[in-house]
Amino acid sequence: MGPIEIFEGPYGLFESVTGPFNINWENRSLEKMLGVSVKKYIAGVHSQTAIEGVSELQAENTIEPNEIEAIEVETYERAYFIMGGGGAGDKHDVRTRETTDHSLPYVLSAVLLDGQVMPPQYEMARILADDVQRLLHRVTISSKPDLTARYPAESPVRIKITMKDGTACTLDKSSYEGFPVSPMTWEGVRAKFAVLTEPHTSAKLRDKIIDAVSRMENISIRQLGALLGKVQETS
C-alpha cells in the first residue's frame, strides 16, 4: 500500500509543487501543457531561477568562487520551505545525492564552481569535495513576502554576491529559461537531451529519437517506444 494523501497531505503535491487545484474531468483539452515548466538544470524546480541568476552574475562580473565572502538569496516561501531550509531540514548539511538536488546552497555553489548542474555534480566525490562544501556555507536563503506574492505567476529571486574585497553585485530575476512565460527553446531542449543521454545512446539513435519527438503528432507511440527500447542496447 502506497502513501496516503499524496496530493493534499504534508509535503504532498499541493504543498510542495503545485498549490491546491481542482480537475474538470469534462474538459479533455491539453492546453494545460502550455503551462508546464522544463528544468534547465538537474535540480529542484524551485532552484532554477537562482541557479540561472548566479550564472549570469558570474559571467557579467567575472566572479572567482574562492573570492566570495557571501551569497544572499531572497526567494518566495515555497522555494525557501523546500530548498532553503525553511521546513525541510538544514540545507547546508548535504552529504548524499538525495539531499543535494534540493539544497539551494549546494546547487548554487556547484554552478559557480563547475559552470553547470548536471549528473557529474551529484557524484559523491563532487558532493564531498572541500571547495563546494566550503562555499555552500557562505550561502544564506530567506523568504520575502513580496516575492511570495509574485509566485506562481513568476519564480522570483533576489541575489546578492559579496566578494572578500567588499565589492558586491546584485540581481532581481523573475523567472528562468524553461518557465512558462519564457519557454526553453527547441535547441535548448536538444542540448539538455544530448548531455543527459550521451552515456547511454549513440549519436545516430539520439538523432532518431529527437526526430520522432519533433513529429509526435504524426507518428504512433509504438514507433517512439521502439526507439526508446534501443537505448539499453547502445549503453
Backbone as a ProteinNet text record, in pm:
[ID]
protein_1_A
[PRIMARY]
MGPIEIFEGPYGLFESVTGPFNINWENRSLEKMLGVSVKKYIAGVHSQTAIEGVSELQAENTIEPNEIEAIEVETYERAYFIMGGGGAGDKHDVRTRETTDHSLPYVLSAVLLDGQVMPPQYEMARILADDVQRLLHRVTISSKPDLTARYPAESPVRIKITMKDGTACTLDKSSYEGFPVSPMTWEGVRAKFAVLTEPHTSAKLRDKIIDAVSRMENISIRQLGALLGKVQETS
[TERTIARY]
83.6	0	88.9	56.7	137.6	101.2	167.6	141.8	1.4	-59.5	-190.8	-175	-279.5	-283.2	-163.1	-129	-10.8	-33.3	-159.5	-187.7	-205.1	-294.4	-330.1	-257.9	-180.8	-115.7	12.2	75.7	203.2	309.1	375.6	477.8	422.1	289.6	227.4	240.4	175.6	185.8	138	25.2	-27.2	70.5	123.2	209.8	347.8	399.4	538.3	557.2	455.2	477.9	375.7	248.4	150.5	63.8	40	-67.9	-198.3	-304.7	-431.1	-491.8	-555.8	-626.4	-739.3	-835.3	-944.6	-936	-975.7	-970.2	-1111.1	-1128.1	-1254.2	-1243.6	-1300.8	-1287.7	-1365.6	-1451.4	-1526.3	-1442	-1337	-1251.4	-1133.1	-1131.9	-1024.8	-913.4	-915.4	-813.7	-675.6	-573.7	-435.2	-366.5	-446	-389.4	-304	-332	-254.5	-106.5	-76.4	63.4	143.3	75	144.3	196.4	147.8	195	296.7	347.8	445.2	584.9	661.1	799.9	893.8	1001.5	1108.5	1234	1287.4	1404.5	1530.4	1599.9	1725.6	1838.2	1831.7	1936.3	1879.1	1965.4	1922.7	1921	1811.6	1793.4	1645.7	1604.9	1465.6	1414.6	1287.4	1231.7	1240.4	1233.4	1235.4	1375.2	1473.9	1610.2	1647.8	1565.2	1606.3	1639.3	1555.1	1582.4	1711	1731.4	1851.2	1977.8	1974.1	2091.7	2125.6	2025.6	2049.2	2096.7	2041.5	2078.6	2223.4	2271.3	2411.2	2505.2	2462.7	2544.5	2558.3	2448	2451.9	2539.9	2526.7	2611.1	2758.5	2789.4	2928.4	2984.7	2905	2950.4	2969.6	2880.5	2885.6	2992.8	3031.6	3122.6	3252.7	3275.1	3396	3423.7	3328.6	3338.2	3422.3	3524.3	3603.5	3545.8	3501.8	3434.8	3514.2	3647.3	3726.2	3742	3693.3	3698.3	3563.1	3465.1	3330.9	3325.5	3271.7	3251.4	3112.7	3012.4	2875.7	2786.4	2689.5	2585.2	2452	2376	2245.9	2136.1	2042.8	1932.6	1800.9	1719.8	1583.2	1489.3	1390.3	1303.5	1162.4	1075.2	936.8	925.2	815.7	802.5	820.3	756.8	763.6	906.5	980.5	1120	1202.8	1179.9	1251.8	1217.6	1090	1043.7	1105.8	1111.1	1155	1306	1368.2	1508.6	1600.1	1540.6	1622.8	1638.6	1578.3	1590.9	1475	1368.5	1255.5	1168.4	1171.8	1086.1	1127.8	1226.6	1265.4	1408.5	1450.5	1582.7	1690.6	1806.2	1921.4	1975.9	1973.7	2019.6	2170	2240.4	2385.8	2452.3	2376	2428.2	2391	2469.8	2438.8	2553.7	2520.1	2622.2	2578.2	2459.6	2408.8	2344.4	2324.7	2257.3	2116.8	2048.6	1910.6	1896.9	1997.8	1990.7	2042.8	2134.9	2196.4	2104.2	2025	1946.1	1830.1	1802.6	1702.5	1765.8	1891.2	1961.9	2005.7	1943.3	1985.7	2132	2181	2323.3	2414.4	2379.8	2466.9	2460.7	2342.1	2334.4	2390.3	2375.2	2433.4	2585.3	2637.4	2782.8	2837.7	2765.5	2810.4	2817.6	2715.8	2717.7	2825.5	2852.9	2960.2	3097.1	3114.9	3244.4	3260.7	3153	3163.5	3099.1	3017	2951.1	2830.4	2788.9	2672.1	2620.8	2495.8	2440.1	2377.5	2460.4	2422.6	2466.9	2450.9	2486	2623.8	2728.9	2860.1	2861.2	2771.8	2768.3	2706.5	2651.9	2590.3	2669.1	2790.5	2877	2929	2944.3	2979.4	3109.8	3207.3	3334.8	3314.7	3221.8	3197.6	3121.1	3021.9	2940.8	3026.4	3120.9	3200.7	3328.9	3354.7	3478.1	3484.6	3604.1	3622.6	3573.6	3598.4	3563.6	3413.9	3333.1	3189	3131.5	3187.6	3139.8	3171.4	3286.3	3320.6	3227.6	3207.8	3131.1	2984.1	2926.5	2783.4	2751.9	2849.8	2826.8	2833.3	2864.5	2861	2727.5	2637.5	2508.4	2400.4	2323.2	2208.1	2082.1	1974.2	1847.4	1741.2	1657.4	1547.1	1423.4	1308.3	1180	1129	1077.6	1027.2	881.9	795	653.3	627.2	702.5	676.4	710.2	810.3	842.8	741.5	694.1	590	463.9	432.3	312.1	324.2	445.3	466.1	460.8	465.7	459.2	313	262.6	334.9	339.1	285.5	293.5	438.7	525.5	669	739.4	868.7	953.3	1068.5	1037.6	1130.8	1238	1351.9	1459.2	1529.4	1590.1	1686.5	1817.4	1925.2	2055.1	2157	2237.2	2349.7	2473.3	2577.6	2705.4	2807.6	2860.9	2959.7	3096.2	3194.2	3329	3411.5	3523.2	3607.9	3666.8	3674.4	3727.3	3619.2	3496.6	3388.4	3297.3	3336.9	3251	3133.9	3025.6	2906.8	2833.7	2761.7	2676.9	2541	2437	2301.2	2221.1	2113.1	2024.8	1885	1786.1	1644.9	1593.9	1552.6	1519.8	1382.8	1297.4	1159	1135.6	1216.2	1194.6	1318.9	1311.1	1425.4	1386	1485.9	1458.7	1398.6	1275.4	1203.8	1077	1064.9	942.4	837	706.7	604.5	609.5	646.1	648.6	774.7	873.5	996.1	1039.5	964.5	987.6	1128.7	1178.1	1306.6	1296	1396.5	1395.8	1413.8	1376.1	1396	1544.8	1628.1	1772.9	1819.7	1762.6	1798.4	1755.7	1636.2	1588.6	1678.5	1715.8	1803.3	1939	1992.5	2124.2	2119.2	2012.5	1999.2	1982.4	1901.9	1881.4	2013.8	2096.1	2224.2	2315.7	2322.1	2408	2365.1	2234.6	2184.3	2188.5	2178.1	2166.4	2294.5	2393	2516.1	2579.3	2580.2	2641.2	2563.1	2440.1	2353	2306.1	2343.2	2296.1	2407.4	2386.5	2474.2	2420	2504.1	2459.5	2346.4	2355.4	2253.1	2119	2119.7	1995	1937.2	2022.8	1972.6	1903.3	1963.1	1902.8	1767.5	1755.7	1628.7	1521.5	1559.8	1463.2	1418.3	1512.2	1478.6	1384.3	1413.5	1327	1186.9	1179.4	1048.5	968.2	1032.9	962.9	914.7	994	954.2	833.3	805.5	691.4	587.6	581.8	499	353.7	300.2	160	133.4	240.3	222.4	276.8	322.7	372.2	297.7	308.4	244.2	336.5	277	357.4	441.8	395.6	471.9	605.6	604.5	728.8	829.3	780.1	869.5	918.3	828.5	866	972.3	965.6	1065.5	1204.3	1209.2	1337.8	1389.3	1301.5	1343.5	1388.3	1330.5	1369.6	1510.1	1568.8	1706.2	1811.6	1768.8	1865.4	1959.5	1909.2	1994.3	2087.8	2049.1	2132	2259.6	2255.7	2372	2439.1	2394.5	2450.9	2579.7
-117.7	0	125.1	218.6	338.7	444.6	559.9	667.4	724.1	769.9	832.3	983.2	1045.8	1191.8	1245.4	1178.8	1223.5	1356.6	1395.2	1525.4	1632.1	1609.2	1712.4	1703.8	1597.3	1578.9	1659.1	1651.6	1721.6	1681	1781.1	1761.1	1693	1693.9	1636	1726.7	1686.2	1761.1	1904.5	1925.5	2060.7	2150.3	2101	2182.8	2202.2	2099.3	2102.2	2156.7	2140.3	2170.5	2267	2229.9	2299.5	2401	2382.1	2452.9	2378.2	2406	2332.7	2356.7	2255.9	2271.2	2169.4	2198.3	2106.4	2067	1945.9	1896.4	1890.4	1950.8	1941.4	1822.7	1711.6	1589	1594.7	1695.2	1709.9	1776	1845.8	1916.5	1828.6	1778.8	1689.1	1764.5	1895.6	1976.1	1952.5	1968.7	1955	2090.6	2198.6	2332.8	2354.2	2277.8	2294.3	2265.7	2186	2154.2	2279.1	2383.2	2506.9	2577.6	2536.7	2595.3	2510.7	2407.8	2319.3	2380.5	2366.8	2413.2	2301.9	2340.3	2247.4	2292.9	2207.7	2245.8	2249.9	2359.8	2374.9	2299.8	2294.1	2230.2	2109.1	2013.9	1894.4	1928.8	1989.6	2032.1	2062.2	2078.7	2107.1	2227.4	2221.5	2326.7	2464.1	2468.6	2597.5	2659.9	2592	2647.3	2704.4	2683.7	2712.7	2860.3	2951.4	3093.5	3135.7	3086.4	3124.1	3070.5	2946.6	2890.6	2972.2	2998	3076.8	3216.9	3271.4	3406.7	3418.3	3326.6	3335	3308.8	3227	3205	3333.4	3406	3533.3	3634.6	3641.7	3734	3699.6	3571.2	3529.4	3566.8	3546	3578.2	3728.3	3806.6	3951.8	4018	3954.9	4019	3942.5	3836.5	3754.8	3717.8	3651.3	3615.3	3489.3	3499.1	3383	3323.2	3199	3141.4	3148.6	3133.7	3135.4	3276.1	3378.2	3515.5	3562.3	3471.5	3508	3509	3616.1	3626.8	3576.6	3612	3573.1	3573.5	3482.6	3477.7	3482.9	3588.6	3605	3591.1	3501.4	3477.6	3497.7	3587.3	3605.6	3541.5	3468.2	3396.8	3389.3	3314.7	3301.3	3187.1	3186.3	3097.7	2950.2	2904.8	2762.4	2719.9	2803.4	2771.8	2765.7	2861.1	2862.2	2739.9	2703.5	2590.7	2460	2441.2	2313.5	2307	2418.7	2413.3	2506	2588.6	2686	2662.7	2554.7	2525.8	2573.6	2620.6	2674.2	2570.7	2446.6	2347.1	2204.4	2185.6	2050.1	2016.7	2072.3	2039.4	2136.3	2123.4	2209.9	2180.3	2279.9	2260.3	2282	2307.4	2316.8	2183.2	2093.5	1961.8	1862.6	1862.8	1779.1	1682.2	1553.9	1450.5	1339	1351.4	1247.6	1312	1231.8	1278.7	1328.2	1258.2	1291.9	1425.9	1466.9	1595.2	1710.9	1684.5	1794	1856.5	1776.2	1834.4	1920.1	1915.3	2002.7	2094.8	2128.4	2223.5	2343.1	2457.4	2577.4	2611.4	2604.1	2633	2543.3	2415.2	2325.6	2355.3	2362.7	2377.9	2512.1	2616.7	2745.6	2740.7	2674	2659.3	2575.7	2470.7	2383	2456.3	2536.2	2604.6	2712.4	2775.1	2875.7	2811.2	2692.6	2624.4	2550.7	2488	2398.6	2452	2555.4	2610.1	2531.9	2432.5	2353.8	2278.5	2231.1	2141.8	2025.6	1926.3	1809.1	1684	1564.8	1444.3	1444.6	1498.7	1496.8	1570.6	1668.5	1743.9	1663.4	1546.4	1463.1	1335.5	1330.5	1218.9	1244.1	1137.3	1154.5	1230.9	1206.3	1277.5	1427.5	1466.8	1609.6	1667.9	1596.4	1643.9	1670.3	1580.9	1588.3	1670.2	1721.9	1797	1922.3	1956.1	2068.2	2200.7	2225.9	2357.2	2383.6	2284.6	2306.5	2306.1	2225.4	2224.3	2356.5	2415.8	2546.3	2655	2655.9	2763.3	2759	2641.1	2634	2690.9	2692.3	2750.4	2903	2961.1	3106.2	3153.7	3057.8	3088.8	3098.9	3206.1	3219.6	3239.2	3176.1	3182.4	3240.2	3327.8	3382.9	3397.8	3402.4	3418.4	3560.5	3620.6	3757.4	3763.2	3832.2	3837.3	3890.7	3991.8	4048.2	3948.7	3863.9	3761.8	3648.6	3614.9	3512.4	3554.5	3683.3	3734.1	3722.7	3719.3	3710.2	3566.4	3469	3327.2	3280.8	3195.5	3119.4	3183.5	3305.9	3370.4	3390.9	3407.5	3418.5	3318.1	3306.8	3224.2	3313.1	3413.9	3524.4	3501	3564.9	3567.4	3702.8	3736.7	3847.4	3789.5	3821.1	3762.6	3874.1	3856.3	3946.5	3862.9	3885.4	3816.8	3921.6	3903.2	3995.6	3928.8	4001.6	3947.4	3984.3	3918	3941.4	4081.5	4146.2	4283.1	4387.6	4341.7	4433.6	4470.1	4441.8	4470.6	4371.5	4413.3	4328.1	4346.7	4243.4	4252.7	4193.7	4247.3	4205.6	4177.2	4101.9	4068.4	4040.6	4100.3	4070.4	3999.5	3873.8	3791.3	3727.4	3733	3688.3	3543.9	3489.9	3351.5	3301.9	3181.7	3117.4	3063.4	3032.1	2969.3	2831	2811.8	2688	2711.1	2831	2868.9	2901	2881.5	2901.5	3034.3	3142.9	3272.8	3292.2	3206.1	3213.2	3070.2	3003.5	2861.3	2833.4	2715.8	2672.6	2653.2	2695.6	2679.1	2531.8	2497.4	2360.4	2325.6	2422	2398.8	2371.6	2442.9	2419.2	2282.3	2238.8	2105.5	1998.8	2017.2	1920.7	1912.1	2027.9	2030.1	1956.5	1978.2	1909.2	1759.3	1721.7	1580.7	1513.7	1582.7	1525.9	1502.7	1599.7	1587.1	1468.5	1453.5	1350	1210.6	1201.8	1069.9	1021	1107	1066.7	939.6	921.3	798.5	671.9	687.1	570.8	547.9	635.4	623.9	658.1	616.6	659.5	790.2	863.7	988.2	960.8	850.5	815.4	791	717.8	690.7	819	904.6	1031.4	1112.8	1119.1	1194.9	1136.9	1004.8	941.4	970.2	968.3	997.9	1143.2	1233.9	1375.8	1397.6	1334.5	1347.9	1295	1179.8	1121.8	1213.3	1269.4	1359	1483.7	1532.9	1652.4	1625.5	1497.7	1460.1	1381.7	1406.9	1328.4	1317.3	1424.7	1424.4	1340	1300.4	1229.6	1087.1	1040.8	904.1	831.9	701.9	624.8	617.4	600.7	587	460.3	362.5	239.4	267	359.3	394.1	459.5	551.7	616	515.2	430.4	329.1	235.1	202.3	113.3	177.1	307.9	377.4	383.6	414.8	422.7	285.5	180.3	44.1	7.9	84.5	58.1	125.1	206.5	280.2	187.2	83.8	-7.8	-85.7	-106.1	-178.9	-103.3	31.8	111.4	173.7	137	196.9	124.6
0	0	0	-86.7	-100.3	2	-4.6	91.8	73	182.8	175.6	161.5	112.5	97.9	21.3	-88.7	-164.5	-233.2	-249.9	-308.9	-201.2	-104.4	-8.9	124	149.3	278.3	294.4	412.1	436.6	334.6	276.7	174.6	49.1	33.5	-84.5	-204.8	-313.7	-438.5	-422.8	-354.5	-339	-264.3	-153.7	-68.2	-128.6	-195.8	-240.6	-381.6	-466.4	-607.7	-665.2	-661.4	-744.6	-673.3	-543.4	-478.5	-506	-427.8	-445.2	-583.4	-638.7	-766	-774.1	-860.7	-890.6	-1037.3	-1067.9	-1205	-1261.9	-1378.5	-1451.9	-1547.2	-1507.1	-1586.1	-1716.7	-1730.8	-1856	-1964.6	-1923.2	-2019	-2056.1	-2176.5	-2221.8	-2295.3	-2288.8	-2356.8	-2295.9	-2378.2	-2331.4	-2316.7	-2312	-2305.7	-2181.3	-2074.9	-1951.6	-1975.2	-2075.8	-2105.5	-2141.2	-2187.1	-2220.7	-2095.5	-1979	-1854	-1781.4	-1847.2	-1784.4	-1791.1	-1682.4	-1680.1	-1725	-1789.6	-1826.5	-1753.5	-1670	-1590.8	-1676.9	-1669.3	-1742	-1672.7	-1541.2	-1460.8	-1387.1	-1355.8	-1283	-1134.7	-1093.7	-954.2	-935.4	-809.2	-780.2	-857.9	-897	-982	-916.1	-783.2	-714.3	-707.1	-760.3	-763	-898.8	-999.5	-1137.1	-1161.3	-1112.1	-1133	-1063.2	-942.6	-867.1	-934.3	-981	-1048.1	-1172.5	-1253.8	-1374.5	-1339.3	-1230.2	-1188.1	-1144.9	-1061.1	-1017.8	-1135.5	-1230.2	-1350	-1430.2	-1442	-1513.7	-1440.9	-1309.2	-1232.8	-1246.1	-1244.8	-1257.9	-1394.4	-1498.2	-1633.5	-1652.7	-1594.4	-1613	-1526.8	-1415.9	-1320.5	-1298.4	-1375.7	-1364.8	-1218.5	-1158	-1016.5	-998.8	-913.5	-875.9	-748.1	-750.2	-633.6	-504.2	-512.4	-388.7	-330.9	-402.6	-352.6	-299.9	-296.3	-249.3	-96.3	-41.9	101.9	141.9	62.2	97.7	-25.2	-25	-128.2	-55	-79.6	-14.3	-119.1	-93.9	-187	-114.9	-167.9	-121	-222.4	-174.1	-265.3	-208.4	-274.8	-229.5	-128.3	-56	59.1	23.5	-85.3	-117.1	-148.5	-221.6	-252.3	-124.7	-35.4	91.8	175.1	176	255.6	207.6	76.8	20.1	0.6	-42.3	-82.8	-4.3	83.3	153.9	301.8	353.5	495.5	578.9	513.4	588.4	654.6	607.1	668.6	641	557	516.5	558.8	672.2	723.6	680.5	742.9	715.4	576.5	489.4	352.2	335.4	446	440.8	475.7	532.7	570.1	460.1	353.3	236.6	213.3	217.3	203.1	109.2	49.5	-40.1	-162	-265.8	-387.9	-355.9	-266.3	-235.4	-164	-89.4	-19	-103.8	-194.5	-269.9	-373.3	-444.1	-552.4	-501.8	-371.3	-312.4	-208.1	-230.2	-144.5	-228.7	-206.1	-279.2	-252.9	-128.6	-107.9	-191.6	-203.3	-280.1	-428.8	-486.3	-632	-677.8	-596.4	-633.1	-626	-525.2	-514.9	-629.7	-664.7	-772.5	-905.2	-935.6	-1064.9	-1069	-956.1	-952.5	-973.1	-920.2	-931.3	-1063.4	-1111.4	-1226	-1353.7	-1340.1	-1458.2	-1503.8	-1427.6	-1464.3	-1341.6	-1352.8	-1251.3	-1327.9	-1352.8	-1430.4	-1352	-1405.7	-1328.8	-1263.7	-1327.2	-1259.4	-1125.9	-1109.9	-984.8	-869.7	-901.6	-798.7	-772.5	-821.7	-785.6	-644.3	-567.1	-426.3	-407.9	-493.8	-480.8	-497.2	-585.5	-606.1	-488.2	-441.3	-329.3	-205.9	-180.4	-58	-73.3	-192.7	-217	-128.7	-85.4	7.1	-50.7	-180.3	-235.1	-231.2	-270.5	-271.7	-130.5	-41.9	96.6	166.8	136.6	195.8	143.7	11.6	-49.5	-9.3	1.1	32.3	171.2	259.9	392.3	390.2	276.9	261.3	200.6	175.3	113.5	221.1	218.2	307.4	222.2	265.7	194	286	234.1	313.4	225.9	290.4	221.6	242	134.6	142.4	94.1	168.5	131.9	-8.9	-52	-184.4	-294.9	-272.5	-372.2	-368.1	-248.7	-236.1	-309.8	-305.3	-372.8	-525.1	-575.4	-720.7	-772.4	-680.6	-716.7	-711.5	-804	-905.9	-1044.1	-1058.1	-1189.1	-1230.6	-1131	-1153.3	-1062.4	-1081.3	-994.2	-947.1	-865.7	-844.9	-739.1	-760.8	-661	-666.1	-554.5	-549.3	-498.3	-566.3	-533.7	-509.3	-405.2	-380.4	-352.1	-430.1	-408.4	-364.4	-245.1	-189.3	-191.5	-242.7	-252.9	-129.2	-111.6	5.8	7.3	-109.4	-113.4	-87.4	-58.6	-24.5	-139.5	-261.9	-375.6	-378.3	-441.9	-446.2	-578.4	-619	-737.2	-702.4	-763.1	-730.2	-856.1	-836.7	-947.9	-894.5	-957.9	-931.6	-1056.2	-1041.3	-1157.3	-1136.5	-1237.4	-1221.3	-1262.1	-1352.6	-1397.1	-1469.1	-1521.5	-1585.4	-1722.1	-1802.6	-1931.8	-1907.3	-1951.9	-1925.8	-1845	-1781.7	-1712.2	-1818.8	-1787.9	-1891.8	-1965.2	-1895.4	-1963.3	-2047.6	-2030.7	-2111.5	-2145.7	-2232.9	-2261	-2312.4	-2279.4	-2331.5	-2482.4	-2553.8	-2698.5	-2734.8	-2856.4	-2904.3	-2902.9	-2935.7	-2933.3	-2790.6	-2694	-2554.8	-2506.7	-2546.9	-2510.3	-2570.8	-2696.4	-2763	-2693.5	-2653.9	-2588.6	-2454.8	-2377.9	-2249.7	-2271.7	-2369.3	-2401.1	-2437	-2514.4	-2556	-2436.2	-2345.9	-2227.9	-2141.7	-2122.9	-2032.7	-2093.2	-2224.4	-2287	-2354.8	-2367.7	-2436.7	-2379.7	-2246.5	-2193.4	-2226.5	-2274.4	-2290.8	-2433.6	-2525.2	-2663	-2760.9	-2884.3	-2992.8	-3050.6	-3120.4	-3182.3	-3281.8	-3352	-3450.3	-3383	-3272.7	-3201.8	-3143.3	-3088.3	-3034.2	-3142.2	-3259.7	-3369.6	-3408.4	-3406.7	-3442.4	-3338.5	-3210.4	-3104.8	-3113.5	-3134.2	-3147.1	-3264.4	-3375.8	-3493.1	-3464.6	-3397.2	-3366.1	-3274.9	-3173	-3081.4	-3154.6	-3247.7	-3322.6	-3411.9	-3440	-3524.5	-3444.5	-3316.2	-3224.9	-3270.5	-3327.3	-3366	-3490.4	-3558.2	-3684.6	-3683.6	-3567.8	-3558.4	-3446.7	-3444.2	-3337.8	-3216.5	-3100.5	-2978.8	-2985.7	-3062.1	-3079.1	-3148.4	-3244.4	-3315.4	-3220.5	-3139.3	-3042.4	-2940.3	-2893.4	-2795.2	-2846.8	-2975.9	-3034.7	-3031.4	-3054.8	-3048.6	-2905	-2812.2	-2672.4	-2621.3	-2676.8	-2636.9	-2677.9	-2767.8	-2812.7	-2725.9	-2632	-2550	-2476.9	-2413.4	-2338.1	-2428.9	-2553.6	-2647.1	-2681.7	-2667.6	-2703.6	-2581.6	-2461.7	-2339.7	-2300
[MASK]
+++++++++++++++++++++++++++++++++++++++++++++++++++++++++++++++++++++++++++++++++++++++++++++++++++++++++++++++++++++++++++++++++++++++++++++++++++++++++++++++++++++++++++++++++++++++++++++++++++++++++++++++++++++++++++++++++++++++++++

